[in-house]
Amino acid sequence: MPRRPADDSFDDSDDDEYSPPPRSRSRSRSRKGRTPSPQPSESEEGASDETTETDESDLERGRGRRGGREKEKSSRYYGRKDTGGWSRRGRGRDPPSEEDEEELLSTDPETTSEDDDGPPPRSRLRPRKRRSPLPPADPPDAQDGSQRQLVLILGGVFCLCLLVLGGFAIFKYYKSKTSDSGSADSSSAGSTATVTVTASGQTPVATANTSGGASKASSAAGGSKTSSSASPSGSGSSSSGSSSSGGDGLSGTFTGLSRNQIGIGFLPDGDNGQKMADITDGLSIKSSYYGWYAQLPADGADWDGSQLLNVMDDIKACGCIFQPAVMPTKGWTGLTADNNAQALSIATIMKKFTDEGIEVWLRFAHEVNWYQSDGTYQGDADDFKAGWAAVAAAVADNDMVKMFFTPNIADLSTYQKFFPDDTSTVHIIGIDYYPKSSSESFVDKMQDFYDAYCKDGTIKFAIGETGTGWVATIDERLAWLAQGTAAETATAMPNYVGISWFNYDKEEDFRLFITGDDSVNSATKDWIADGCSESGATIGNA
């Protein structure tokens, strides 16, 4: 705002000639009650020009600097060109015209002369165009967080896979351990023993392994063992001596010893040269079953069956059902669908017996669940199943050969693991069992297995091999045999048709007959005389 001249008087008559100095383009702040400055007189005009111009220049320069900053700020804020004071702070003023903007923008402050009328124009900053803001980038922390989440997810999936695989491995391990517990009853203190039989030349030699402190031996002379499984078929053609004409060993009548319609057989102690004739002559009875052992040769070579053929005459004289345990101790070569050479050899040897009128209950790979765990047999359950199928197919055309599935005592899941895939190839099932003490209950040990596989009568149940698994007296041995043939046992298991006694002296004395021992033999004879039938009893109680 220009200063007043020193003399406050002025002439109203000169009003028309008065022209105010150029106004600053920045907004002048008017105050209430302030009258406009009077026009100076001509005499005062010259004297005040210099002062006025100087004051105006000073004032405009001060305001120009402040106004320039405001305009620059305003143009950045609104995205407008500097219009000489029309800013956010200058609300209420008319915006400059296009001519004024062009004049202001075209004015070069450096070329403006101080002689021009009015104060020198202020330099103007060309407003910069407002740029569109770039989209905000993800902060590094957010990117790191996303990467961490991805790593955590992948790590969690990997850990879950490891847990699943670990659980599956543990399941398979414990299932395998359960299936291999062949030497002891899984639910009681009863012990079982396993037998490995070898042959030297023509003479069978037997060695026995015992578990739980109870020892048991198997003889090459006769080592049938029992097992429990399921099988639908159990019929066949006519059998030899131990069943009546028209019978097949699974029906009809016994021609040998029985008690409560449960046949009684023996496994002669071949290690000591015992034969079945020694037992039957010494006890004045006829055995219903005859057990023996043989091993197959290595590399799938043809089997000559000499270990079994050596007792052919003794078996014929007995008139018993023959229960040979044929053991694949050298592997499964020749016992597969692709190579069944040994299976055919087995069928050939079995036919030699059936041609003599001897019925055969073939115990192929008996106690497989135990012998695979101790290394006597190789492979696993699948190898056994393939071998069983090959042998069953090879003997299928011989009605006098029955397939007798006899794993060692275990639990139900173990039987299911090894049970042949084709149930029609299984005719009899049973288990091997040697109790650990006289307090064991025969029915309690057998009932669950019997109910699972034999209750419907489609197959028969038999104990292929048993004895006392502790140092027992002759009375204790006979008491265990009495449990196995008791009336209560026959009633509880009506499809139970036989039991074979392991008559060996191996680490412990299992024998019911001892050549020259009158006290033992007399006790056994007395027991036989009390309730046993020497022949003619119906097979089973169904």
C-alpha positions as CSV (number, residue, x, y, z in Angstrom):
1,M,0.0,0.0,0.0
2,P,1.6,3.4,-1.0
3,R,2.4,5.9,1.7
4,R,0.5,9.2,2.0
5,P,2.3,12.3,0.9
6,A,3.6,14.6,3.7
7,D,0.8,17.1,3.0
8,D,-2.6,15.5,3.7
9,S,-4.5,18.3,1.8
10,F,-5.8,17.6,-1.7
11,D,-8.1,19.3,-4.2
12,D,-11.4,17.6,-5.0
13,S,-11.4,19.4,-8.3
14,D,-8.5,17.4,-9.5
15,D,-10.2,14.1,-8.9
16,D,-10.7,13.4,-12.5
17,E,-7.1,13.7,-13.2
18,Y,-6.0,11.5,-10.4
19,S,-4.7,8.0,-11.4
20,P,-3.7,5.7,-8.6
21,P,-0.4,3.8,-8.8
22,P,-0.5,0.3,-10.2
23,R,-1.9,-2.1,-7.7
24,S,0.1,-5.1,-6.7
25,R,-1.2,-8.3,-8.1
26,S,-1.1,-9.8,-4.7
27,R,-4.2,-9.3,-2.6
28,S,-4.2,-6.0,-0.6
29,R,-5.9,-6.4,2.7
30,S,-8.4,-3.5,3.1
31,R,-9.3,-2.3,6.5
32,K,-12.6,-1.0,7.7
33,G,-12.8,2.8,8.1
34,R,-9.7,3.4,6.0
35,T,-10.3,6.0,3.2
36,P,-8.5,5.8,0.0
37,S,-5.4,7.9,-0.3
38,P,-6.0,11.4,-1.9
39,Q,-4.4,12.2,-5.2
40,P,-1.4,14.4,-4.8
41,S,-1.2,17.8,-6.4
42,E,0.9,18.5,-9.3
43,S,3.3,20.4,-7.2
44,E,3.8,17.5,-4.9
45,E,3.7,14.8,-7.6
46,G,7.3,15.3,-8.7
47,A,8.6,15.4,-5.2
48,S,6.8,12.3,-4.2
49,D,7.4,10.2,-7.3
50,E,10.8,9.0,-6.2
51,T,9.6,8.3,-2.7
52,T,6.5,6.6,-3.9
53,E,8.3,4.5,-6.5
54,T,10.9,3.5,-4.0
55,D,8.3,2.6,-1.4
56,E,6.2,0.8,-3.9
57,S,9.2,-1.2,-5.1
58,D,10.2,-2.2,-1.7
59,L,6.7,-3.1,-0.8
60,E,6.1,-5.0,-4.0
61,R,9.4,-6.9,-3.7
62,G,8.5,-7.9,-0.2
63,R,5.0,-9.0,-1.2
64,G,6.4,-10.5,-4.4
65,R,8.6,-12.9,-2.5
66,R,5.8,-13.9,-0.3
67,G,3.2,-14.0,-3.0
68,G,5.5,-16.0,-5.2
69,R,5.9,-18.7,-2.6
70,E,2.2,-18.7,-2.0
71,K,1.5,-19.0,-5.7
72,E,4.0,-21.7,-6.2
73,K,2.5,-23.6,-3.3
74,S,-0.9,-23.0,-4.6
75,S,-0.1,-24.2,-8.1
76,R,1.4,-27.4,-6.7
77,Y,-1.6,-27.9,-4.4
78,Y,-4.2,-27.3,-7.0
79,G,-2.3,-28.2,-10.1
80,R,-3.0,-24.7,-11.6
81,K,-0.8,-22.2,-13.2
82,D,0.3,-19.1,-11.2
83,T,-2.3,-16.6,-12.0
84,G,-0.9,-13.6,-10.1
85,G,-2.6,-14.1,-6.7
86,W,-5.5,-16.3,-7.5
87,S,-4.6,-19.0,-5.0
88,R,-6.1,-21.0,-2.3
89,R,-5.6,-18.0,0.0
90,G,-7.2,-15.6,-2.5
91,R,-10.8,-16.8,-2.4
92,G,-13.3,-14.2,-3.5
93,R,-11.2,-12.6,-6.2
94,D,-11.9,-12.9,-9.9
95,P,-9.4,-15.1,-11.7
96,P,-7.2,-13.4,-14.2
97,S,-8.2,-13.3,-17.8
98,E,-6.5,-15.3,-20.5
99,E,-4.8,-12.1,-21.8
100,D,-3.4,-11.4,-18.4
101,E,-2.1,-14.9,-18.0
102,E,-0.4,-14.8,-21.4
103,E,1.1,-11.4,-20.6
104,L,2.4,-12.5,-17.3
105,L,3.8,-15.8,-18.6
106,S,5.5,-14.0,-21.5
107,T,7.1,-11.4,-19.4
108,D,10.9,-11.9,-18.9
109,P,11.9,-10.3,-15.6
110,E,15.5,-10.0,-16.8
111,T,14.6,-7.8,-19.8
112,T,12.2,-5.5,-18.0
113,S,13.4,-2.0,-17.7
114,E,13.2,0.0,-14.5
115,D,11.9,2.9,-16.6
116,D,8.7,1.1,-17.4
117,D,5.7,2.4,-15.7
118,G,4.8,0.7,-12.5
119,P,6.9,-1.6,-10.4
120,P,9.0,-4.3,-12.1
121,P,7.0,-7.5,-12.5
122,R,8.0,-10.3,-10.3
123,S,9.6,-13.4,-11.8
124,R,7.1,-16.2,-12.1
125,L,7.6,-19.9,-11.7
126,R,6.0,-22.0,-14.3
127,P,3.8,-24.4,-12.5
128,R,4.8,-28.0,-12.8
129,K,2.2,-30.4,-14.0
130,R,1.0,-32.8,-11.3
131,R,2.1,-36.3,-11.9
132,S,0.0,-39.2,-11.1
133,P,1.3,-40.9,-8.0
134,L,3.0,-44.3,-8.6
135,P,1.2,-47.2,-7.0
136,P,2.7,-47.9,-3.6
137,A,5.1,-50.8,-3.7
138,D,4.9,-53.5,-1.1
139,P,7.1,-52.8,1.8
140,P,10.1,-55.2,2.2
141,D,8.6,-56.4,5.5
142,A,5.4,-57.4,3.6
143,Q,7.4,-59.2,1.0
144,D,9.4,-61.0,3.6
145,G,6.2,-61.9,5.4
146,S,4.7,-63.5,2.3
147,Q,7.9,-65.5,1.7
148,R,7.9,-66.7,5.3
149,Q,4.2,-67.8,5.0
150,L,5.0,-69.8,1.9
151,V,8.0,-71.4,3.5
152,L,5.9,-72.3,6.6
153,I,3.2,-73.8,4.5
154,L,5.6,-75.9,2.5
155,G,7.4,-76.9,5.7
156,G,4.1,-77.9,7.3
157,V,3.1,-80.1,4.3
158,F,6.6,-81.8,4.3
159,C,6.3,-82.5,8.1
160,L,2.8,-83.9,7.6
161,C,4.1,-86.3,4.9
162,L,6.9,-87.4,7.2
163,L,4.4,-88.1,10.0
164,V,2.2,-90.1,7.8
165,L,5.2,-92.1,6.5
166,G,6.5,-92.6,10.0
167,G,3.2,-93.8,11.3
168,F,2.9,-96.2,8.4
169,A,6.4,-97.6,9.1
170,I,5.6,-98.0,12.8
171,F,2.4,-99.8,11.9
172,K,4.1,-102.2,9.6
173,Y,6.9,-102.8,12.1
174,Y,4.5,-103.7,15.0
175,K,2.3,-105.8,12.7
176,S,5.4,-107.7,11.5
177,K,6.5,-108.2,15.1
178,T,3.1,-109.5,16.0
179,S,3.0,-111.9,13.1
180,D,6.5,-113.2,14.0
181,S,5.6,-114.0,17.6
182,G,5.3,-117.7,16.7
183,S,7.1,-119.1,19.7
184,A,4.7,-117.9,22.3
185,D,1.0,-117.3,22.8
186,S,0.3,-113.6,22.4
187,S,-2.4,-113.6,25.1
188,S,-1.0,-115.9,27.7
189,A,2.1,-117.4,29.3
190,G,2.0,-120.4,27.1
191,S,5.2,-121.1,25.2
192,T,5.7,-122.6,21.8
193,A,8.7,-124.2,20.3
194,T,9.9,-124.4,16.8
195,V,11.7,-127.1,15.0
196,T,14.3,-127.1,12.3
197,V,14.8,-130.5,10.7
198,T,17.7,-131.5,8.6
199,A,18.6,-134.8,6.9
200,S,22.0,-136.5,6.7
201,G,22.0,-139.0,3.9
202,Q,19.0,-141.2,4.5
203,T,18.8,-140.6,8.2
204,P,16.6,-137.8,9.4
205,V,18.0,-135.5,12.1
206,A,16.0,-133.0,14.1
207,T,17.0,-130.0,16.1
208,A,14.6,-128.0,18.2
209,N,14.4,-124.3,19.2
210,T,12.3,-123.4,22.3
211,S,10.9,-120.2,23.5
212,G,10.1,-118.9,27.0
213,G,12.2,-121.5,28.6
214,A,10.1,-124.3,27.4
215,S,11.8,-126.7,25.0
216,K,10.3,-128.8,22.3
217,A,11.8,-131.0,19.6
218,S,10.5,-132.1,16.3
219,S,11.6,-135.3,14.7
220,A,12.2,-136.0,11.1
221,A,10.3,-139.1,11.8
222,G,7.1,-137.2,12.2
223,G,6.5,-133.6,12.9
224,S,3.1,-132.4,12.2
225,K,2.1,-129.1,13.6
226,T,-1.2,-127.4,13.9
227,S,-2.5,-124.0,12.8
228,S,-5.7,-122.2,12.6
229,S,-7.0,-120.6,9.4
230,A,-10.1,-120.7,7.2
231,S,-10.9,-122.9,4.3
232,P,-14.2,-123.7,2.6
233,S,-13.5,-127.1,1.2
234,G,-12.8,-130.2,3.1
235,S,-14.0,-133.1,1.2
236,G,-12.1,-135.7,-0.8
237,S,-12.0,-139.2,-1.9
238,S,-11.7,-142.4,0.0
239,S,-8.9,-142.5,2.6
240,S,-6.6,-145.2,3.9
241,G,-6.4,-147.0,7.1
242,S,-7.4,-144.4,9.7
243,S,-10.9,-144.0,8.3
244,S,-13.5,-146.5,7.4
245,S,-14.2,-147.3,3.8
246,G,-16.0,-144.5,2.1
247,G,-14.4,-142.0,4.6
248,D,-11.8,-139.4,3.7
249,G,-10.2,-138.6,7.1
250,L,-12.6,-135.6,7.5
251,S,-15.8,-137.7,7.8
252,G,-16.7,-141.3,8.5
253,T,-15.1,-143.2,11.3
254,F,-11.6,-143.7,12.8
255,T,-9.8,-147.0,12.4
256,G,-7.3,-145.8,15.1
257,L,-7.2,-144.4,18.6
258,S,-9.7,-141.7,19.6
259,R,-11.3,-140.2,22.6
260,N,-14.7,-138.4,22.5
261,Q,-14.5,-138.7,18.8
262,I,-11.2,-136.8,18.6
263,G,-8.5,-138.8,16.9
264,I,-5.1,-139.3,18.6
265,G,-1.8,-139.5,16.8
266,F,1.9,-139.5,17.4
267,L,5.1,-138.1,16.0
268,P,7.8,-140.9,16.6
269,D,11.2,-139.8,17.9
270,G,13.2,-140.4,14.7
271,D,16.3,-138.9,16.3
272,N,16.5,-142.0,18.5
273,G,15.4,-144.4,15.7
274,Q,11.9,-144.7,17.0
275,K,9.2,-145.8,14.6
276,M,5.4,-145.8,14.8
277,A,5.5,-149.6,15.2
278,D,7.4,-149.2,18.4
279,I,4.7,-147.0,19.9
280,T,1.6,-149.0,18.7
281,D,3.1,-152.3,19.7
282,G,4.3,-151.0,23.1
283,L,0.9,-149.4,23.9
284,S,-1.2,-152.1,22.2
285,I,-3.0,-149.5,20.2
286,K,-3.3,-148.2,16.6
287,S,-2.5,-144.5,16.1
288,S,-4.8,-142.3,14.0
289,Y,-2.1,-139.9,12.7
290,Y,1.5,-140.2,11.7
291,G,3.7,-137.1,11.6
292,W,7.2,-136.7,9.9
293,Y,9.5,-134.0,8.4
294,A,11.4,-133.3,5.2
295,Q,13.3,-130.4,3.6
296,L,13.3,-129.4,0.0
297,P,16.7,-129.0,-1.9
298,A,18.2,-125.7,-2.8
299,D,17.9,-123.9,-6.1
300,G,14.6,-125.5,-7.0
301,A,16.3,-128.9,-7.8
302,D,14.1,-131.9,-8.2
303,W,13.1,-133.4,-4.9
304,D,13.4,-137.2,-4.5
305,G,11.4,-137.3,-1.2
306,S,13.8,-139.8,0.3
307,Q,13.2,-138.6,3.9
308,L,9.5,-139.5,3.6
309,L,9.9,-142.6,1.4
310,N,12.2,-144.1,4.0
311,V,9.2,-144.5,6.4
312,M,6.7,-145.7,3.7
313,D,6.6,-149.2,5.1
314,D,6.1,-148.0,8.7
315,I,3.2,-145.8,7.6
316,K,1.6,-148.6,5.6
317,A,1.8,-150.9,8.6
318,C,0.2,-148.2,10.8
319,G,-2.7,-147.5,8.5
320,C,-2.6,-143.9,9.8
321,I,-3.3,-140.7,8.0
322,F,0.1,-139.3,7.0
323,Q,0.9,-135.7,8.0
324,P,4.2,-134.9,6.3
325,A,5.7,-131.4,7.0
326,V,7.5,-130.4,3.8
327,M,9.8,-127.4,4.5
328,P,11.2,-125.0,1.9
329,T,14.3,-124.2,3.9
330,K,16.4,-123.2,0.8
331,G,14.1,-120.7,-0.7
332,W,11.1,-120.5,-3.0
333,T,12.7,-121.4,-6.3
334,G,10.4,-123.9,-8.2
335,L,7.5,-122.9,-6.0
336,T,6.0,-120.1,-8.1
337,A,3.5,-119.8,-10.9
338,D,6.3,-119.2,-13.4
339,N,8.5,-122.0,-12.1
340,N,6.6,-124.8,-10.3
341,A,9.3,-127.5,-10.7
342,Q,9.5,-128.3,-7.0
343,A,5.8,-128.1,-6.6
344,L,5.5,-130.9,-9.2
345,S,8.1,-132.9,-7.4
346,I,6.1,-132.7,-4.2
347,A,3.0,-133.8,-6.0
348,T,4.9,-136.8,-7.4
349,I,6.1,-137.9,-4.0
350,M,2.6,-137.5,-2.4
351,K,1.2,-139.7,-5.2
352,K,3.6,-142.5,-4.2
353,F,1.8,-142.6,-0.8
354,T,-1.7,-142.2,-2.1
355,D,-1.0,-145.0,-4.6
356,E,-0.5,-147.2,-1.6
357,G,-3.9,-146.2,-0.2
358,I,-2.4,-143.7,2.4
359,E,-4.3,-140.5,2.9
360,V,-2.0,-137.4,3.1
361,W,-2.6,-134.2,5.0
362,L,0.2,-132.1,3.5
363,R,1.6,-129.6,5.9
364,F,3.5,-127.4,3.4
365,A,5.8,-124.8,5.0
366,H,4.4,-125.4,8.5
367,E,4.9,-122.7,11.1
368,V,5.7,-120.2,8.4
369,N,5.1,-117.2,10.6
370,W,7.8,-118.4,13.0
371,Y,10.3,-119.9,10.6
372,Q,10.4,-116.7,8.5
373,S,11.2,-114.7,11.6
374,D,14.2,-116.9,12.6
375,G,15.6,-117.4,9.1
376,T,14.7,-121.0,8.5
377,Y,12.4,-119.9,5.7
378,Q,13.2,-117.0,3.4
379,G,11.0,-114.3,2.0
380,D,7.8,-113.1,3.4
381,A,4.1,-113.9,3.5
382,D,3.7,-113.2,-0.3
383,D,6.4,-115.8,-1.0
384,F,4.6,-118.3,1.1
385,K,1.3,-117.6,-0.5
386,A,2.8,-118.1,-4.0
387,G,4.4,-121.3,-2.9
388,W,1.2,-122.6,-1.3
389,A,-0.8,-121.8,-4.5
390,A,1.8,-123.6,-6.7
391,V,1.8,-126.8,-4.5
392,A,-2.0,-126.8,-4.1
393,A,-2.4,-126.6,-7.9
394,A,0.1,-129.4,-8.4
395,V,-1.8,-131.8,-6.1
396,A,-5.3,-130.6,-7.0
397,D,-6.0,-133.7,-9.2
398,N,-5.2,-136.1,-6.2
399,D,-8.3,-136.3,-4.0
400,M,-6.4,-138.2,-1.3
401,V,-4.1,-135.2,-0.6
402,K,-5.5,-132.5,1.7
403,M,-3.7,-129.2,2.2
404,F,-3.2,-128.7,5.9
405,F,-2.4,-125.0,6.9
406,T,-0.5,-125.0,10.2
407,P,1.1,-121.8,11.3
408,N,2.6,-121.5,14.8
409,I,0.4,-120.2,17.6
410,A,-0.1,-116.4,17.2
411,D,-3.0,-114.0,17.0
412,L,-5.8,-113.7,14.5
413,S,-4.1,-111.0,12.5
414,T,-1.1,-113.2,11.9
415,Y,-3.2,-116.0,10.6
416,Q,-5.0,-113.6,8.3
417,K,-1.6,-112.3,7.0
418,F,-0.4,-115.7,6.0
419,F,-3.7,-117.3,5.1
420,P,-3.7,-118.4,1.4
421,D,-5.5,-116.1,-1.0
422,D,-7.6,-118.9,-2.4
423,T,-9.5,-120.4,0.5
424,S,-10.6,-123.4,-1.6
425,T,-7.0,-124.7,-1.4
426,V,-7.2,-125.1,2.4
427,H,-8.8,-128.2,3.7
428,I,-7.7,-128.4,7.4
429,I,-6.3,-125.8,9.7
430,G,-4.7,-125.9,13.1
431,I,-2.0,-124.5,15.4
432,D,1.1,-125.8,17.2
433,Y,0.9,-125.2,20.9
434,Y,3.0,-126.2,23.9
435,P,1.7,-124.9,27.2
436,K,4.1,-123.4,29.7
437,S,2.4,-124.7,32.8
438,S,-0.2,-127.1,33.9
439,S,-2.6,-124.3,34.7
440,E,-3.2,-123.5,31.0
441,S,-6.6,-124.2,29.6
442,F,-6.8,-126.0,26.2
443,V,-10.2,-124.7,25.3
444,D,-9.4,-121.1,26.3
445,K,-6.3,-121.2,24.0
446,M,-8.1,-122.7,21.0
447,Q,-11.7,-121.4,21.1
448,D,-11.1,-118.0,19.5
449,F,-9.2,-119.5,16.6
450,Y,-11.7,-122.3,16.1
451,D,-14.6,-119.9,16.1
452,A,-12.9,-117.7,13.5
453,Y,-12.2,-120.4,11.0
454,C,-14.0,-123.7,11.8
455,K,-17.3,-122.9,13.5
456,D,-19.4,-123.1,10.4
457,G,-18.1,-126.6,9.6
458,T,-16.7,-125.9,6.2
459,I,-13.3,-126.9,7.4
460,K,-12.0,-129.1,10.2
461,F,-9.7,-128.2,13.1
462,A,-6.8,-130.3,14.2
463,I,-3.8,-130.0,16.5
464,G,-0.9,-131.2,14.5
465,E,1.7,-131.0,17.3
466,T,1.6,-130.6,21.0
467,G,3.3,-131.5,24.3
468,T,4.1,-130.1,27.7
469,G,6.4,-127.1,27.5
470,W,7.8,-127.5,30.9
471,V,9.6,-130.2,32.9
472,A,6.5,-132.3,33.4
473,T,5.8,-135.7,35.0
474,I,4.1,-138.4,33.0
475,D,0.9,-137.6,34.9
476,E,1.1,-133.9,33.9
477,R,1.7,-134.9,30.3
478,L,-1.3,-137.2,30.3
479,A,-3.4,-134.5,32.0
480,W,-2.7,-132.1,29.1
481,L,-3.6,-134.7,26.5
482,A,-6.8,-135.3,28.5
483,Q,-7.7,-131.6,28.2
484,G,-7.2,-131.8,24.4
485,T,-9.6,-134.7,24.1
486,A,-12.1,-134.0,26.9
487,A,-15.8,-134.1,26.4
488,E,-16.0,-130.4,27.2
489,T,-13.5,-129.7,24.5
490,A,-15.4,-131.8,22.0
491,T,-18.7,-130.0,22.8
492,A,-17.1,-126.6,22.6
493,M,-15.5,-127.4,19.2
494,P,-17.6,-130.0,17.3
495,N,-15.5,-129.7,14.1
496,Y,-12.3,-130.5,16.0
497,V,-11.1,-133.9,14.6
498,G,-7.6,-134.7,15.9
499,I,-4.5,-134.2,18.0
500,S,-1.0,-135.4,17.5
501,W,1.5,-135.9,20.4
502,F,5.1,-134.9,20.0
503,N,6.8,-138.1,21.4
504,Y,10.3,-136.8,21.6
505,D,13.1,-136.7,24.1
506,K,14.6,-133.3,23.2
507,E,16.0,-131.0,25.9
508,E,13.0,-132.0,27.8
509,D,11.2,-135.3,27.8
510,F,7.8,-135.1,26.0
511,R,7.3,-138.8,25.6
512,L,4.2,-140.8,26.5
513,F,5.9,-144.0,25.4
514,I,9.5,-144.9,26.3
515,T,10.9,-148.2,25.2
516,G,11.7,-150.2,28.3
517,D,10.2,-147.7,30.8
518,D,7.4,-149.7,32.4
519,S,6.3,-146.9,34.7
520,V,5.7,-144.4,31.9
521,N,4.2,-147.0,29.5
522,S,1.9,-148.4,32.2
523,A,0.6,-144.9,33.1
524,T,-0.2,-144.2,29.4
525,K,-1.9,-147.6,29.0
526,D,-4.1,-146.9,32.0
527,W,-5.1,-143.6,30.6
528,I,-6.0,-145.1,27.2
529,A,-8.1,-147.7,28.9
530,D,-10.1,-145.1,30.7
531,G,-12.4,-143.6,28.1
532,C,-10.5,-144.1,24.8
533,S,-11.8,-145.9,21.7
534,E,-9.3,-148.1,19.9
535,S,-11.2,-147.8,16.6
536,G,-14.6,-147.2,15.0
537,A,-15.4,-143.8,16.5
538,T,-17.1,-141.2,14.4
539,I,-14.8,-138.5,13.2
540,G,-15.7,-135.2,15.0
541,N,-18.8,-134.2,16.9
542,A,-20.6,-132.1,14.4
